[in-house]
Amino acid sequence: MTKPAKISLRRWVFDRLDPSADAGGLSIANKVLTAAILISVILAILETEPAISESSPVLFALTEIGFTSLFLVEYVVRIWIAPEDPRYAHPLFGRLRWMVTPTAIIDLVALAPALVLFGAGPVYVLRLFRLARIMRIAKLGRMSAAITVLADAITARRFELLVSLAVAVMALVLSSTAMYLVEGTIQPEAFGSIPRAMWWSIITLTTIGYGDAVPVTALGRMVAGVTAICGIGLIAAPTGVLAAAMSDAVKRRRGKKVEGVDA
């Protein structure tokens, strides 16, 4: 009998940290990291409430040190195992290429709160770094197959989505300009300039109808009606494109899994 090939330590760690390397689902290590991300985000949200943060400042500080240390170790380990991915096979340049990928940059941003430990800088800078902890929720993207499917769907239909965005921008500019011409002299606070009117146009096109700025003339209401109707179409168009793209992406992913099982 031939002995099975030995797996290096780096490969063993890679298989447990990279979700794409394990077809059976998330490994225990990634489940622990997912739980740590969720808990750290919840604590960051709770800490913005003074009544909660001031009651246990030491607890919040210690948990933040712990989570930051954990994510720092994870970041360093991911740099170490990066060459196990064929895309970053070179020992040096492969790791550098990995460090500028979106997921690696998100990992680095998640470490930003560590700078607060030095306690330097203006209050608003410290608050900004503390709130950066909430960005850790973006780290869940590499753990979730749904996020991967969504990214594939957006990439596959990027042209159609860009066309929808361009049409939406045109509708925004045209409706804002029309309302500026019709209501600008009557309601200068709300429609006295095209940038001011854009707030109303955004709220109307997205069918939110905030209500802080409304037309008072008959012509202005006609413009508002046309804008609202256009808004329904502008929302429906990219929604349909994205739904079809999601369906195609899910089918492709299932097809790959079936091929892997058959192989």
N, C-alpha and C positions, 0 to 999 in steps of 0.2 A: 504493500500500500504506500502511496505517496503521501508524505506529510503535508498538511495544509500550509500555505505560505503565511509567514508571520506578518502581522500587521504592525506597522510602526506606531509609536505613541501619538505622533502628530495626526496620523490618519484616523486612529481610534477616537481622538478628541474631535476631529473634523466630522466624523460620522454622527457624533452626538450633539454637535452644536449647529450644524448646517441642516435646516429642515429638508432641503432638496436631496440630501444624501440618505434620508430615511423614509422609505415608502410606507412604512407602517404607522406613520403619524409622528407627533411631537415626542421627542425623547424626554426622559425625566429632567435632564438639565434644562431643556428649553421650557418645560412646564414650570420649573422653579423660576426661571428668568421671567416668564410671562406673569406669574403671580407677583414677583417683585416689582415689575413695571406697573401693574395695576395698583398695588398697595402704595407705591411711591407717588403715583399720580393722585390717588385719593387723599393722601396726607398733604400733598402740595395744595390741593383745593381747600381742604379743611383749614390749613394754616392761614389762608387769606381772611378767615373770620377771627378778629381779635379776641373774642370771648373764648374761643377754643385754643388758639395759639398761646395766649398769655397764661392760660391755666397750666400748661405743661411745656414750657419752652425747652427744658433740658431733654425731654422725651423726643420732641421734634428734631432737635439738633443731633442727638445720637442716632436716630433712625436715618437722618439724611446722610450722616457720615458713613453709616453702614451701607446704605444703598449706593452711594457714590463710589465707595470702595469696591463693591460688587461689580458695578458697571465698568469701573476702570479695569479690573481684572479681566472681565469679559472682552473689553476692547483690545487689550494687549494680547490675549489668547487668540482672538480672531485675526489679528495681524500675523501671529505666529503660524496659524494653520492655513492662511490664505493660499500659499502655493499648492495645497492639495486640490484646489479648483484648477482645472486645465486652463482657464482664462487668465490665471495669475500664477502660472507655473514658475516663472523666474524668481529666484530667491529674494532679489532686491527690487527690481523694477515691477515684478508682479505684486509685491506687497504695496509699493507706492501707488500702483494703479488701483488696487483695492481701496486704499485710503481715500481716494477721491471719488469713489462711487457714492450714490445717494444714501444707501444704507449705512455706509461707514461715516458719512458726514452727520447723519442723524445720531449715530452712536456718540460721535464727538460732541455734538450739541447737548446731548443728555448729560455729559460730564461738566457742562458749564457751571452748574451750581457749586462745584468744588472751589471755584474762585471766590465764592462768598466767604469761605472759611477764613480767608485772610482779613475780612472785615474792613476792607479799604474801599474808598470811592463814595460818591454821593448816594443819597438814599434811593433815588430813582434807579440808579444803576444796580444797586443791590436788589431792589425789587424786581428789576428785569431779569437778573440772573436766577432769582428764586422762582419766578414764574416760568423760566425755561425748563423747569422740572416737568411741567405739564407736557412739554414736547416729547417726553419719554414715551408717551402713548403711541407715537409714530414708530417706535421700535417694534411694535406688535406686527407691523407690516410684513416682516420677514417670517413671522410665525404663522401667518394666516394664509391659507390657500385662497380664501375669498378675495383678499387684497391683491394677490397675484393675478387672479382671474380678472378683476376689475382693471388692473394696469394693462393686461393684455388686450382687453376690450377697448380701452381708450386709445392705445397705440394703434390697433387695427383700424379704428374709425376716426383717427385724428383729423383727416382731411374734412370729413363731413361735419365733425364737431367745430372745426375752425371756421367753416362756412357759416354754421349756425351762429357762432360768436360774432362774425363779421356782420351778419344781418342784424343781430341784436344791437350792436354798436351803432349801425346806421339808423335803426329805429329810435334809439336813445337820442341821438343827435337831432334827428328830424323832429321828433315830438317835443323836445326841449326848445328847439328854435321856434316851432309853431306856437307853443305856449308863451314864450317870451314876447313874440309879436302881438299875440292876442290879449294877454293878461299883464304884460310887463308894466304898463303905466297905471293899471288899476290896483295891482297888488305887487308893488316893488319889493316888499320884503321876501315874498315867496318866488316871484317870477321876474324880478328886476334885471336879471342877467341870465344868459344861457347856462352858466354853471349852477346858479341857484335853481333854475327850472329843472336841471338834471336830477336833483333829489326827488322831485315829484315824479319825473318820468321813470326813474328806477323803481320807485314804489308802485307805480301804476303798471308798468310792464311786467313786473313780477307778481302782479295780482294780489299784493299785500293790502293795498289801500290803507295806508297809515292814517290819513285824515288830517294831518297838520297843515296841508296845503291843498285847497280845492278850487277849481274854477268857479267864477260867479256869473260869467256872461254865457249867453246861449252858444256863441261860437266856441268859447273855451270848453264848454261841456261837450260839444261835438268832437273837438280834438281829443278830449279825454276819453270819450266813448270809442273812437277809432283806436286810440293807443291801448286801451284795455283789451279790445278784441285782438289786436296784434300781439299783445302779451300772451294770450292763451296759445296762439300758434307758435310763438317763440319758445315757450316752455315745452309744448308737445313735441316739436321737431327733434331737439336733441335727446329728449326722453325716449322716443321711439328708436332713434339711431343707437343709443346706448343699450337699450333693452335687447335689440337684435344682436349687437356685438357681444353682449354678455352671454346670450344663448349660444352663439357660435363658439365663444371661448370655453364655455363649460363642455360643449360637445367635443372640442379638440382635446381638452384635458382628460375626459373620460376615455376617448379613443386611445390616447397614449398609455393610460393605465391598463386598458384591455390588451394592447400590444405587449406591454411589459409582462403581464400575466401569462400570455400565450407563449412568449419567448422562454 
